[in-house]
Amino acid sequence: MQETRETPETPETPVRPATTPAATTEIVNTHFEDAQLPAQLRRLAERKTQVGNILAGEIDHELATRAWELLSGATDILILAHEHPDPDTLGSALGLMYALEPLGKRCVVACADPVPADFRAFLPGYERVVSELPNEDFDLVVALDAGDLTRYGSLYDNHKAFFDAALLLNMDHHVTSPGIGVCAIIDVPSAATAELLTIFLLHVGQPIPRLAADCLLAGIITDTRAFEFDATTDRTLLAGAYLVACGAIPEAIIKPMYRLKPLAKARLWGRALSAVRDTAGGRIVWAQISQTDLAAAGATSDMDDGLSTYLVDIPGVAYAALLRESLDGSTRVSLRTTAPYDAAAVCAQFDGGGHVRAAGCTLHMGLEEASQTLVAALEAALEAALISTGRSAQSPHPA
């Protein structure tokens, strides 16, 4: 029977309290007696425990217990990251792997697409991610950061019978996620699936090792653009603080993700930005990347990451889209919005999804036709959003 929750309920007592010594890792060596610890380290440990206890109460106890029962009862676990991966899906999968392996679990992390080169500097264990299943001998499948098996791409296509029959646990935070499997924890208030996993591990009293903390913090930082997006809450910041207390270093993620740009990526962005188009008085902007652009820049397809976010920072923009031509002739769309406009609602029209401020979809048509189709949908959405205010989508935006 499928279970789905969109918001956490008031929990009961955690399965295993987060105040156990095992929950205070990295900052202090819990084999020491308290009297041996310097006062400052003792205060840090106490603060970390307090934060952990707060976070542990932020998940539905019944669902968390059911999920932990599934994980505890399994030995060979397949952890899925969705196709066209971002650091949240990969960081969540690797973080869960590192948290479970000390319990003797044999984990395989799989993703239909390779780990993008831009993410490898801050995701320890990325080399363990496989694009093909070694076998189908798994006790449990954990599907992360998506609520539809088709989002796992060729992994699902090539093993459909296995996945359809598998014992499956689903954990996600997207508002468009319907949830799948025998247990689905869909926590929309989480700014990232990595935030949800951090809370879950604390609720069940499972320690978060340093490598797991590195991966989970990467998911939170990148899904919030370093805590900038409005999905960021006080709980998100607490989760980030807890992972830092576990030893994760924000700069090690932020610098390679947002500040360092390979030359090929700079050339690709230059080509795309030189041909940015707009309509509706500058409220809608979009750029395109063709296979010719990728080849000319010497870039890989993942190097478009961040470009739609760059476009939405243009003053007055409501919708910013990046359209990239795929090898099969379809067009991938990355859409960003400013408040109060809804990216997920637009992408849902094309069987995509995501968040209110960041969403994506695939249009099964060429780049130019896709641009026309998407822009028409964006114009309609903008007009509908503005009509109640008596403003026109064609009037100039404020300077």
C-alpha positions as CSV (number, residue, x, y, z in Angstrom):
1,M,0.0,0.0,0.0
2,Q,1.4,3.4,-1.0
3,E,1.9,6.0,1.7
4,T,2.5,9.6,0.9
5,R,2.9,12.7,3.0
6,E,3.5,16.3,1.8
7,T,4.0,17.9,5.2
8,P,5.4,16.6,8.4
9,E,3.1,15.9,11.2
10,T,3.7,16.3,14.9
11,P,6.0,13.3,15.7
12,E,6.0,10.9,18.5
13,T,9.2,10.0,20.4
14,P,12.0,9.3,17.9
15,V,12.8,5.7,17.1
16,R,16.3,6.1,18.7
17,P,16.9,9.5,20.4
18,A,19.4,11.8,18.6
19,T,21.0,12.5,21.9
20,T,22.9,9.2,21.9
21,P,26.7,9.5,21.8
22,A,26.7,8.0,18.3
23,A,24.9,11.1,17.1
24,T,27.7,13.5,18.0
25,T,30.4,12.6,15.4
26,E,33.3,14.5,13.9
27,I,33.3,17.6,16.3
28,V,34.1,15.5,19.3
29,N,35.6,12.1,20.0
30,T,32.7,10.5,21.9
31,H,35.1,8.0,23.5
32,F,36.4,10.8,25.7
33,E,35.0,11.4,29.1
34,D,33.2,14.8,29.3
35,A,35.7,16.0,31.9
36,Q,38.5,15.6,29.4
37,L,37.0,17.7,26.8
38,P,38.0,21.4,26.5
39,A,35.1,23.6,27.4
40,Q,34.7,25.0,23.9
41,L,34.4,21.6,22.3
42,R,32.0,20.5,25.0
43,R,29.8,23.5,24.2
44,L,30.0,22.8,20.5
45,A,29.0,19.2,21.1
46,E,26.1,20.3,23.3
47,R,24.9,22.8,20.6
48,K,25.1,20.1,17.9
49,T,23.0,17.7,20.0
50,Q,20.4,20.5,20.6
51,V,20.2,21.2,16.9
52,G,20.0,17.5,16.1
53,N,17.1,17.1,18.6
54,I,15.2,19.9,17.0
55,L,15.6,18.5,13.5
56,A,14.8,15.0,14.6
57,G,11.2,16.1,15.4
58,E,10.6,17.5,12.0
59,I,9.4,14.3,10.3
60,D,6.3,12.1,10.6
61,H,7.2,9.3,13.1
62,E,5.1,6.6,11.6
63,L,6.5,7.1,8.1
64,A,10.1,7.4,9.4
65,T,9.7,4.2,11.4
66,R,8.3,2.3,8.4
67,A,11.2,3.6,6.2
68,W,13.8,2.6,8.8
69,E,12.2,-0.9,9.1
70,L,12.6,-1.3,5.3
71,L,16.3,-0.2,5.4
72,S,17.1,-2.2,8.6
73,G,15.6,-5.4,7.1
74,A,17.6,-5.1,3.8
75,T,21.2,-6.1,3.2
76,D,21.6,-5.4,-0.6
77,I,20.2,-1.9,-1.3
78,L,20.0,-0.2,-4.6
79,I,19.9,3.6,-4.3
80,L,18.6,5.5,-7.3
81,A,19.5,9.1,-8.4
82,H,17.3,10.5,-11.2
83,E,18.5,11.0,-14.8
84,H,20.1,14.2,-15.7
85,P,21.4,14.4,-12.2
86,D,21.8,17.5,-10.0
87,P,23.9,17.5,-6.8
88,D,20.8,17.0,-4.6
89,T,19.9,13.7,-6.1
90,L,23.5,12.5,-6.2
91,G,24.4,13.9,-2.8
92,S,21.3,12.4,-1.2
93,A,22.1,9.0,-2.8
94,L,25.8,9.0,-1.8
95,G,25.0,10.5,1.6
96,L,22.6,7.7,2.4
97,M,25.1,5.1,1.2
98,Y,27.8,6.5,3.6
99,A,25.3,6.5,6.4
100,L,24.2,2.9,5.8
101,E,27.5,1.2,5.1
102,P,28.7,1.2,8.7
103,L,25.7,-1.0,9.5
104,G,27.0,-3.6,7.1
105,K,24.6,-2.7,4.3
106,R,25.9,-3.4,0.7
107,C,24.8,-0.3,-1.3
108,V,24.9,0.4,-5.0
109,V,24.2,3.9,-6.1
110,A,22.9,4.1,-9.7
111,C,22.1,6.9,-12.1
112,A,21.2,6.6,-15.8
113,D,23.6,9.5,-16.7
114,P,27.3,10.0,-15.7
115,V,28.1,12.3,-12.8
116,P,28.8,15.7,-14.3
117,A,32.4,16.8,-14.2
118,D,31.4,20.1,-12.4
119,F,30.1,18.1,-9.4
120,R,33.0,15.7,-8.9
121,A,35.1,18.2,-6.9
122,F,32.7,18.2,-3.9
123,L,30.9,14.8,-4.1
124,P,33.1,12.1,-2.4
125,G,32.4,8.7,-3.8
126,Y,31.1,10.0,-7.2
127,E,33.3,7.3,-8.8
128,R,31.1,4.6,-7.2
129,V,28.0,5.8,-9.1
130,V,27.1,3.2,-11.8
131,S,25.0,3.8,-15.0
132,E,24.2,0.1,-15.5
133,L,22.9,-2.3,-12.8
134,P,25.4,-5.0,-12.1
135,N,22.5,-7.4,-11.4
136,E,19.0,-7.3,-10.0
137,D,19.8,-9.0,-6.7
138,F,18.6,-6.3,-4.3
139,D,16.4,-6.6,-1.2
140,L,15.3,-3.0,-1.4
141,V,15.3,-0.1,-3.9
142,V,15.5,3.5,-2.6
143,A,14.3,6.0,-5.1
144,L,15.4,9.5,-4.3
145,D,14.5,13.1,-5.4
146,A,11.8,12.0,-7.8
147,G,8.4,10.4,-7.4
148,D,8.0,8.6,-10.8
149,L,10.0,5.6,-11.9
150,T,10.3,7.0,-15.4
151,R,12.5,9.8,-14.0
152,Y,15.2,7.2,-13.5
153,G,15.6,7.0,-17.3
154,S,17.3,4.1,-18.9
155,L,17.8,2.3,-15.6
156,Y,14.0,1.9,-15.4
157,D,13.6,1.3,-19.1
158,N,16.1,-1.6,-19.1
159,H,14.9,-3.2,-15.9
160,K,11.2,-2.3,-15.9
161,A,9.9,-5.7,-14.7
162,F,12.4,-5.7,-11.8
163,F,11.5,-2.2,-10.7
164,D,7.8,-2.7,-11.0
165,A,8.0,-5.7,-8.7
166,A,10.7,-4.4,-6.3
167,L,10.2,-3.5,-2.7
168,L,10.6,0.3,-3.0
169,L,11.1,3.2,-0.6
170,N,10.7,6.7,-2.1
171,M,12.0,9.9,-0.5
172,D,11.5,13.2,-2.3
173,H,10.6,16.9,-1.7
174,H,9.1,18.0,-5.0
175,V,5.6,19.5,-4.9
176,T,4.7,17.6,-8.2
177,S,5.8,14.2,-6.8
178,P,3.0,11.7,-6.5
179,G,5.1,9.2,-4.5
180,I,5.8,5.6,-5.4
181,G,6.5,2.3,-3.6
182,V,5.4,0.7,-0.4
183,C,6.5,3.8,1.6
184,A,6.8,7.3,0.2
185,I,8.0,10.2,2.2
186,I,7.3,13.3,0.2
187,D,8.3,16.3,2.3
188,V,7.5,19.5,0.3
189,P,8.7,21.9,3.1
190,S,12.3,20.5,2.7
191,A,14.3,22.7,0.3
192,A,16.2,19.6,-0.8
193,T,15.9,15.9,-0.6
194,A,19.2,16.1,1.3
195,E,17.5,18.1,4.0
196,L,14.8,15.5,4.3
197,L,17.4,12.7,4.6
198,T,19.4,14.7,7.2
199,I,16.2,14.9,9.3
200,F,15.3,11.3,8.7
201,L,18.7,10.0,9.8
202,L,18.6,12.2,13.0
203,H,15.0,11.0,13.8
204,V,16.1,7.3,13.7
205,G,19.3,8.0,15.6
206,Q,21.6,7.0,12.8
207,P,25.0,8.8,12.9
208,I,25.9,11.0,9.9
209,P,29.6,10.4,9.1
210,R,31.8,13.1,7.6
211,L,31.6,11.8,4.1
212,A,27.8,11.6,4.3
213,A,27.7,15.1,5.7
214,D,29.8,16.4,2.7
215,C,27.3,14.8,0.3
216,L,24.1,16.0,2.1
217,L,25.4,19.5,2.5
218,A,26.2,19.6,-1.2
219,G,22.5,18.7,-1.9
220,I,21.2,21.4,0.3
221,I,23.5,24.2,-0.8
222,T,23.0,23.6,-4.5
223,D,19.2,23.2,-4.3
224,T,19.0,26.5,-2.5
225,R,21.8,28.3,-4.4
226,A,23.7,28.7,-1.2
227,F,20.6,29.3,0.9
228,E,19.3,32.1,-1.5
229,F,16.1,30.6,-2.9
230,D,12.9,31.3,-1.1
231,A,12.4,27.6,-0.4
232,T,15.1,28.1,2.3
233,T,13.6,28.0,5.8
234,D,15.0,28.2,9.3
235,R,14.9,24.4,9.3
236,T,17.0,24.3,6.1
237,L,19.6,26.5,7.8
238,L,19.6,24.3,10.9
239,A,20.1,21.2,8.7
240,G,23.0,22.9,7.1
241,A,24.4,23.9,10.4
242,Y,24.2,20.4,11.7
243,L,26.1,19.0,8.7
244,V,28.8,21.6,9.2
245,A,29.0,20.5,12.8
246,C,29.6,17.0,11.4
247,G,32.6,18.3,9.5
248,A,31.3,19.4,6.1
249,I,32.8,22.6,4.7
250,P,30.5,25.0,2.7
251,E,33.3,26.6,0.8
252,A,34.4,23.3,-0.5
253,I,31.0,23.1,-2.3
254,I,30.3,26.7,-3.1
255,K,33.6,27.6,-4.7
256,P,33.7,24.8,-7.3
257,M,29.9,25.0,-7.9
258,Y,29.4,28.7,-8.3
259,R,32.8,30.4,-8.7
260,L,35.0,28.2,-10.7
261,K,34.2,27.9,-14.4
262,P,36.1,25.8,-16.9
263,L,37.1,27.6,-20.1
264,A,34.8,25.5,-22.2
265,K,31.9,26.4,-19.9
266,A,32.7,30.1,-20.2
267,R,32.7,29.8,-24.0
268,L,29.4,27.9,-24.0
269,W,27.8,30.5,-21.8
270,G,29.2,33.2,-24.1
271,R,27.6,31.7,-27.1
272,A,24.2,31.3,-25.4
273,L,24.2,34.8,-23.7
274,S,25.1,36.5,-26.9
275,A,21.8,35.4,-28.4
276,V,19.4,35.8,-25.4
277,R,15.9,36.7,-26.5
278,D,13.0,38.3,-24.7
279,T,9.3,39.1,-24.9
280,A,6.5,40.6,-22.8
281,G,8.4,43.7,-22.1
282,G,11.5,41.8,-20.8
283,R,9.5,39.7,-18.3
284,I,10.2,36.5,-20.3
285,V,13.8,35.8,-21.4
286,W,15.3,32.6,-22.9
287,A,18.5,31.3,-24.4
288,Q,19.2,28.2,-26.5
289,I,22.1,25.8,-26.7
290,S,22.4,23.6,-29.8
291,Q,24.6,20.6,-30.3
292,T,26.6,22.9,-32.6
293,D,27.2,25.3,-29.7
294,L,28.4,22.4,-27.5
295,A,30.8,21.2,-30.2
296,A,32.1,24.7,-31.0
297,A,32.8,25.5,-27.3
298,G,34.3,22.1,-26.6
299,A,31.7,21.7,-23.8
300,T,29.7,18.8,-22.4
301,S,26.0,19.0,-22.0
302,D,26.1,19.4,-18.2
303,M,28.0,22.7,-18.6
304,D,24.7,24.5,-19.1
305,D,24.1,24.1,-15.4
306,G,23.4,27.5,-13.7
307,L,22.7,29.4,-16.9
308,S,18.9,29.6,-16.4
309,T,19.5,30.9,-12.8
310,Y,21.9,33.5,-14.2
311,L,19.1,34.7,-16.6
312,V,16.5,35.0,-13.9
313,D,18.7,37.5,-12.1
314,I,18.1,40.0,-14.9
315,P,16.0,42.8,-13.2
316,G,12.3,42.6,-14.1
317,V,12.3,39.0,-15.3
318,A,9.4,36.8,-14.3
319,Y,10.4,33.7,-16.3
320,A,13.8,32.7,-17.5
321,A,14.3,29.6,-19.6
322,L,17.2,27.7,-21.1
323,L,16.5,25.3,-23.9
324,R,19.1,22.7,-24.9
325,E,19.1,20.4,-27.9
326,S,19.6,16.8,-27.0
327,L,21.3,14.2,-29.2
328,D,18.0,12.5,-29.9
329,G,16.5,15.7,-31.3
330,S,14.3,16.5,-28.3
331,T,14.8,19.7,-26.3
332,R,15.4,19.9,-22.5
333,V,14.1,22.9,-20.7
334,S,15.4,24.4,-17.5
335,L,13.0,27.1,-16.2
336,R,13.4,29.6,-13.3
337,T,11.0,32.2,-12.0
338,T,10.7,35.0,-9.6
339,A,7.9,35.4,-7.1
340,P,5.0,34.9,-7.6
341,Y,5.3,33.0,-10.9
342,D,5.2,29.2,-10.9
343,A,7.8,27.3,-12.9
344,A,6.4,23.9,-11.9
345,A,2.9,24.7,-13.2
346,V,4.3,25.6,-16.7
347,C,6.6,22.5,-16.9
348,A,3.7,20.3,-15.8
349,Q,2.0,21.1,-19.1
350,F,4.8,19.2,-20.8
351,D,4.9,16.3,-18.3
352,G,7.7,17.9,-16.3
353,G,7.9,19.2,-12.8
354,G,10.0,20.5,-10.0
355,H,9.6,23.5,-7.7
356,V,7.7,26.8,-7.9
357,R,10.9,28.7,-8.6
358,A,12.8,26.0,-10.5
359,A,11.5,23.2,-12.7
360,G,12.2,21.3,-15.9
361,C,10.7,19.3,-18.7
362,T,11.5,17.8,-22.1
363,L,9.8,18.8,-25.3
364,H,9.9,16.1,-28.0
365,M,10.6,18.5,-30.8
366,G,13.4,20.5,-32.3
367,L,15.0,23.5,-30.7
368,E,13.2,26.3,-32.6
369,E,9.8,24.6,-32.4
370,A,10.3,24.0,-28.7
371,S,11.2,27.6,-28.2
372,Q,8.0,28.8,-29.9
373,T,5.9,26.3,-27.9
374,L,7.4,27.1,-24.6
375,V,7.3,30.9,-25.0
376,A,3.6,30.7,-25.9
377,A,3.0,28.8,-22.7
378,L,5.0,31.3,-20.7
379,E,3.2,34.2,-22.3
380,A,-0.2,32.6,-21.4
381,A,1.0,31.9,-17.8
382,L,2.3,35.5,-17.4
383,E,-0.9,37.0,-18.8
384,A,-3.0,34.9,-16.4
385,A,-0.9,35.9,-13.5
386,L,-1.1,39.6,-14.3
387,I,-4.7,39.9,-15.4
388,S,-6.1,40.2,-11.9
389,T,-3.9,43.2,-11.3
390,G,-5.1,45.0,-14.4
391,R,-1.6,45.0,-15.9
392,S,-0.6,43.9,-19.3
393,A,2.2,41.4,-20.0
394,Q,3.2,43.6,-22.9
395,S,3.9,46.7,-20.8
396,P,7.5,47.4,-20.0
397,H,8.9,46.0,-16.8
398,P,10.2,48.4,-14.2
399,A,13.8,49.5,-14.8
